[in-house]
Amino acid sequence: MKDKGILLETGTGEVEILEFTINKENYAINVIKVKEILEVDYLTKIPNSHPAVAGLTLVRGDVVTLIDMKYVIEKQNTDIKKCKVILCEFNNIKVAFCVDNILGIHRIGWNQIKKTENVNESSLVIGNIIFNNKIIMLLDFEKIVMDISPASGISEKRINDIEVKDRSKVKMILADDSPLIRKVLNDTLVKAGFRNLRFFDDGEQAYNYLSSISDEKGESFIDDVQILITDIEMPQMDGHTLTRKIKEHKVLKSLPVIIFSSLITNDLMHKGESVGADAQMSKPEVGKLVNLIDKLTVDK
């Protein structure tokens, strides 16, 4: 087992990534998602399971699904006995990923993560990192899990118990780098009755837009936007940094901010609190997100 590395101060615009390889290609995951790195010595095959699911393994008494990343990336199968395993927690679940080799942890700026060209809903790459004269691809592990088990992600079904009503007066800004999540969020929120939704695919774009409104209208910016919903993990500017900059802004600080991310866990709630988020909600609970939006915009 290896330690995850040092903890970063929240909202500084930096991130620690864990670099690993699959078929000699370099990939990365945000360290904040990683619980530990381990060797698998127990595996139970699951009948009729998705071909990317290697089976179930035991981690300190917990039954955890093991995903074969070589199949995810190359549609090849791995010799599980030789693989390294990255144990993660996001979307309120624990899941493990089998990779070829672990290379180490690097601290970089979010602005060093470049958006991929022609990103679409099927892309597994969040962004490309140029590091030590090589390209490291930062992968979308939530999408990997959602592709294997759609029920684990957000969907319209999760707002079945929400009162559907006219929420068109609420003008909302949303920042999320995933085209899939942006589409699903749009579909679910429109179903709940929202109409005025403006999406951005990174925190820097969202902040520049909000800053331009505040420069033009001052305190009256609230007439144009009543709430911000932001993911954490985004290229250029992450959601924690975006939240901190808004809450330190002399005008925008009154804007309610909800951090809506798969990285919201009991162990990590303090990070959002430290940058001044008004609320935090873990994906995929979009139904609860609607309730939070209602609560924070009732007087807007």
C-alpha positions as CSV (number, residue, x, y, z in Angstrom):
1,M,0.0,0.0,0.0
2,K,1.2,3.5,-0.7
3,D,0.2,6.8,0.9
4,K,-1.8,9.2,-1.2
5,G,0.7,12.1,-0.8
6,I,0.4,15.4,1.0
7,L,-2.9,17.3,1.3
8,L,-3.4,20.5,-0.7
9,E,-4.8,23.7,0.7
10,T,-8.2,24.0,-0.9
11,G,-9.0,26.6,-3.7
12,T,-5.4,27.3,-4.7
13,G,-5.8,26.2,-8.3
14,E,-3.6,23.1,-7.8
15,V,-4.3,19.4,-8.0
16,E,-2.4,16.2,-7.2
17,I,-2.7,13.5,-9.9
18,L,-1.8,9.9,-9.7
19,E,0.0,8.8,-12.9
20,F,-0.4,5.2,-14.0
21,T,0.0,3.2,-17.2
22,I,-2.3,0.9,-19.3
23,N,-0.6,-0.8,-22.3
24,K,2.4,1.6,-22.0
25,E,0.1,4.7,-22.3
26,N,0.1,7.3,-19.5
27,Y,-3.1,8.2,-17.7
28,A,-4.0,10.0,-14.5
29,I,-6.6,10.2,-11.8
30,N,-7.2,13.0,-9.3
31,V,-5.6,11.9,-6.0
32,I,-8.6,13.2,-4.1
33,K,-10.6,10.2,-5.5
34,V,-8.0,7.7,-4.4
35,K,-8.5,5.8,-1.1
36,E,-5.4,3.6,-1.5
37,I,-3.3,1.6,-3.8
38,L,-3.1,-2.2,-3.2
39,E,-2.6,-5.6,-4.6
40,V,-5.5,-8.0,-5.2
41,D,-5.2,-11.4,-3.6
42,Y,-8.9,-12.3,-3.8
43,L,-11.3,-12.2,-6.7
44,T,-14.8,-13.6,-7.3
45,K,-16.2,-13.6,-10.8
46,I,-19.7,-12.3,-11.3
47,P,-21.9,-14.3,-13.7
48,N,-23.3,-12.4,-16.7
49,S,-21.5,-9.2,-15.7
50,H,-20.3,-6.4,-17.9
51,P,-17.0,-7.5,-19.7
52,A,-15.2,-4.6,-18.0
53,V,-16.0,-5.9,-14.6
54,A,-13.2,-8.3,-13.5
55,G,-15.2,-9.4,-10.4
56,L,-15.6,-8.7,-6.7
57,T,-12.7,-8.3,-4.3
58,L,-12.5,-7.8,-0.5
59,V,-10.9,-4.7,1.0
60,R,-10.8,-4.8,4.8
61,G,-14.1,-6.6,4.9
62,D,-15.8,-4.5,2.2
63,V,-17.0,-6.1,-1.0
64,V,-15.7,-3.9,-3.9
65,T,-16.2,-4.1,-7.6
66,L,-13.0,-4.4,-9.6
67,I,-13.0,-2.8,-13.1
68,D,-10.5,-3.9,-15.7
69,M,-9.1,-0.7,-17.2
70,K,-7.4,-2.5,-20.0
71,Y,-10.8,-3.7,-21.2
72,V,-12.2,-0.2,-20.7
73,I,-9.4,1.4,-22.8
74,E,-8.4,-1.3,-25.2
75,K,-11.1,-3.9,-25.1
76,Q,-8.5,-6.4,-23.9
77,N,-8.5,-8.4,-20.7
78,T,-5.9,-8.1,-17.9
79,D,-4.0,-10.8,-16.0
80,I,-5.5,-9.7,-12.7
81,K,-2.7,-11.4,-10.7
82,K,-0.2,-9.0,-12.1
83,C,-2.2,-5.7,-12.0
84,K,-2.0,-2.8,-9.5
85,V,-5.3,-1.8,-8.0
86,I,-6.5,1.8,-7.4
87,L,-9.3,1.9,-4.8
88,C,-11.5,4.9,-5.2
89,E,-14.5,6.6,-3.6
90,F,-16.9,8.8,-5.5
91,N,-20.7,9.1,-6.1
92,N,-20.9,7.7,-2.6
93,I,-19.6,4.3,-3.7
94,K,-16.3,2.5,-3.5
95,V,-14.9,0.9,-6.6
96,A,-11.5,-0.4,-7.6
97,F,-9.6,-0.1,-11.0
98,C,-7.0,-2.6,-12.3
99,V,-4.1,-0.9,-14.1
100,D,-0.7,-2.0,-15.3
101,N,1.7,0.1,-13.2
102,I,1.7,3.1,-10.8
103,L,4.3,5.8,-11.7
104,G,3.8,8.3,-8.9
105,I,2.0,11.5,-7.7
106,H,2.5,14.9,-9.3
107,R,1.3,18.4,-8.2
108,I,0.2,20.6,-11.1
109,G,-2.1,23.6,-11.7
110,W,-5.6,23.0,-13.1
111,N,-4.6,25.4,-15.8
112,Q,-2.0,22.9,-17.0
113,I,-4.8,20.5,-17.9
114,K,-5.7,21.3,-21.5
115,K,-9.2,20.5,-22.8
116,T,-9.3,17.7,-25.4
117,E,-10.3,18.6,-28.9
118,N,-13.7,17.4,-30.2
119,V,-14.8,16.2,-26.8
120,N,-18.2,14.4,-27.0
121,E,-20.4,12.5,-24.7
122,S,-18.5,9.2,-25.3
123,S,-15.1,10.6,-24.4
124,L,-13.3,9.2,-21.4
125,V,-10.7,11.9,-21.3
126,I,-11.2,15.0,-19.1
127,G,-8.1,16.7,-20.3
128,N,-4.5,16.3,-21.4
129,I,-1.5,17.1,-19.2
130,I,1.9,17.9,-20.7
131,F,4.4,16.7,-18.0
132,N,8.1,15.7,-18.4
133,N,7.8,15.8,-22.2
134,K,5.0,13.4,-22.4
135,I,1.2,13.5,-22.6
136,I,-0.8,12.2,-19.6
137,M,-4.5,11.7,-20.2
138,L,-6.7,12.6,-17.2
139,L,-9.6,10.1,-17.3
140,D,-13.3,10.5,-16.4
141,F,-13.7,7.7,-13.9
142,E,-17.3,8.6,-13.1
143,K,-18.2,8.2,-16.8
144,I,-16.4,4.8,-16.8
145,V,-18.6,3.6,-13.9
146,M,-21.7,5.1,-15.4
147,D,-21.1,3.4,-18.7
148,I,-20.9,0.1,-16.9
149,S,-23.7,0.7,-14.5
150,P,-26.0,3.6,-15.6
151,A,-28.0,3.3,-12.4
152,S,-25.0,4.7,-10.5
153,G,-25.2,8.1,-12.3
154,I,-27.6,11.0,-12.4
155,S,-30.7,10.6,-14.4
156,E,-34.3,11.9,-14.8
157,K,-35.5,9.0,-12.7
158,R,-33.9,10.6,-9.7
159,I,-36.4,13.5,-9.7
160,N,-39.6,11.3,-9.7
161,D,-40.3,12.5,-6.2
162,I,-39.7,16.2,-6.8
163,E,-42.6,18.6,-7.2
164,V,-42.6,19.7,-10.9
165,K,-43.5,23.3,-11.1
166,D,-42.7,26.6,-12.9
167,R,-39.1,27.4,-11.8
168,S,-38.4,29.6,-14.9
169,K,-37.7,32.7,-12.8
170,V,-34.6,31.2,-11.4
171,K,-31.6,32.1,-13.6
172,M,-28.8,29.6,-13.0
173,I,-25.2,29.2,-14.0
174,L,-23.8,25.7,-14.2
175,A,-20.1,24.7,-14.6
176,D,-19.2,21.1,-15.5
177,D,-16.6,19.8,-17.9
178,S,-18.4,16.6,-18.8
179,P,-20.7,16.9,-21.9
180,L,-22.7,13.9,-20.6
181,I,-23.3,15.4,-17.2
182,R,-24.2,18.8,-18.7
183,K,-26.8,17.1,-20.9
184,V,-28.2,15.0,-18.1
185,L,-28.3,18.0,-15.8
186,N,-30.1,20.1,-18.4
187,D,-32.7,17.4,-19.1
188,T,-33.4,16.7,-15.4
189,L,-33.6,20.4,-14.4
190,V,-35.8,21.3,-17.3
191,K,-38.1,18.4,-16.3
192,A,-38.2,19.9,-12.8
193,G,-39.4,23.2,-14.3
194,F,-36.2,25.3,-14.7
195,R,-35.8,27.1,-18.0
196,N,-33.0,29.7,-17.6
197,L,-29.9,27.6,-17.5
198,R,-26.5,28.7,-18.8
199,F,-23.7,26.1,-19.0
200,F,-19.9,26.4,-19.0
201,D,-17.4,23.6,-19.4
202,D,-14.8,25.0,-17.0
203,G,-14.6,27.2,-13.9
204,E,-12.6,30.0,-15.6
205,Q,-15.3,30.6,-18.2
206,A,-18.0,30.7,-15.5
207,Y,-16.0,33.2,-13.4
208,N,-15.2,35.4,-16.4
209,Y,-18.9,35.6,-17.3
210,L,-19.9,36.4,-13.7
211,S,-17.2,39.0,-13.4
212,S,-18.4,40.7,-16.6
213,I,-22.0,40.9,-15.2
214,S,-20.8,42.3,-11.9
215,D,-18.6,44.9,-13.7
216,E,-21.6,46.0,-15.8
217,K,-24.4,45.9,-13.2
218,G,-22.8,45.9,-9.8
219,E,-25.0,44.6,-7.0
220,S,-27.8,44.3,-9.6
221,F,-26.0,41.3,-11.1
222,I,-28.4,39.2,-9.1
223,D,-31.1,40.1,-11.6
224,D,-29.2,38.1,-14.2
225,V,-28.1,35.1,-12.1
226,Q,-29.5,33.8,-8.8
227,I,-27.3,30.8,-8.2
228,L,-24.2,28.9,-9.3
229,I,-23.9,25.1,-9.5
230,T,-20.4,23.9,-10.0
231,D,-18.5,20.6,-10.3
232,I,-15.1,20.4,-8.6
233,E,-12.9,18.6,-11.2
234,M,-12.6,20.8,-14.3
235,P,-9.7,22.0,-16.5
236,Q,-8.4,25.6,-16.3
237,M,-10.1,26.3,-13.0
238,D,-11.6,23.8,-10.5
239,G,-14.8,24.3,-8.6
240,H,-13.1,25.0,-5.2
241,T,-11.0,27.8,-6.7
242,L,-14.1,29.1,-8.5
243,T,-16.1,29.2,-5.3
244,R,-13.3,30.8,-3.3
245,K,-12.8,33.6,-6.0
246,I,-16.6,34.3,-5.9
247,K,-16.8,34.4,-2.1
248,E,-13.8,36.7,-2.0
249,H,-15.2,39.0,-4.7
250,K,-16.6,42.3,-3.3
251,V,-19.8,42.0,-5.4
252,L,-20.3,38.4,-6.3
253,K,-19.8,37.1,-2.7
254,S,-23.6,37.2,-2.2
255,L,-24.2,34.7,-5.0
256,P,-25.3,31.3,-3.6
257,V,-22.9,28.5,-4.7
258,I,-23.7,24.8,-4.6
259,I,-20.8,22.4,-5.2
260,F,-22.4,19.4,-7.0
261,S,-19.7,16.8,-7.4
262,S,-19.0,13.1,-7.1
263,L,-16.1,14.1,-4.8
264,I,-18.4,15.2,-2.0
265,T,-17.9,12.7,0.9
266,N,-17.9,13.0,4.7
267,D,-14.1,13.1,4.6
268,L,-14.0,15.9,2.0
269,M,-16.9,18.2,3.0
270,H,-14.5,20.5,4.8
271,K,-12.8,21.4,1.5
272,G,-16.0,23.1,0.2
273,E,-16.7,24.6,3.6
274,S,-13.3,26.2,3.7
275,V,-13.9,28.1,0.4
276,G,-17.3,29.3,1.5
277,A,-19.7,27.1,-0.5
278,D,-23.3,27.7,0.6
279,A,-24.1,24.0,0.1
280,Q,-22.5,20.8,-1.2
281,M,-24.3,17.8,-2.8
282,S,-22.9,14.5,-4.0
283,K,-23.7,13.3,-7.5
284,P,-25.9,11.6,-8.5
285,E,-28.6,13.0,-6.1
286,V,-30.1,15.4,-8.5
287,G,-33.4,15.3,-6.7
288,K,-31.9,16.7,-3.6
289,L,-30.1,19.2,-5.7
290,V,-33.5,20.6,-6.9
291,N,-34.5,21.0,-3.2
292,L,-31.3,22.8,-2.4
293,I,-31.8,25.2,-5.3
294,D,-35.4,25.9,-4.2
295,K,-34.1,26.6,-0.6
296,L,-31.3,29.0,-1.7
297,T,-33.3,30.9,-4.3
298,V,-36.6,31.3,-2.4
299,D,-36.1,35.0,-1.9
300,K,-34.3,35.8,-5.1
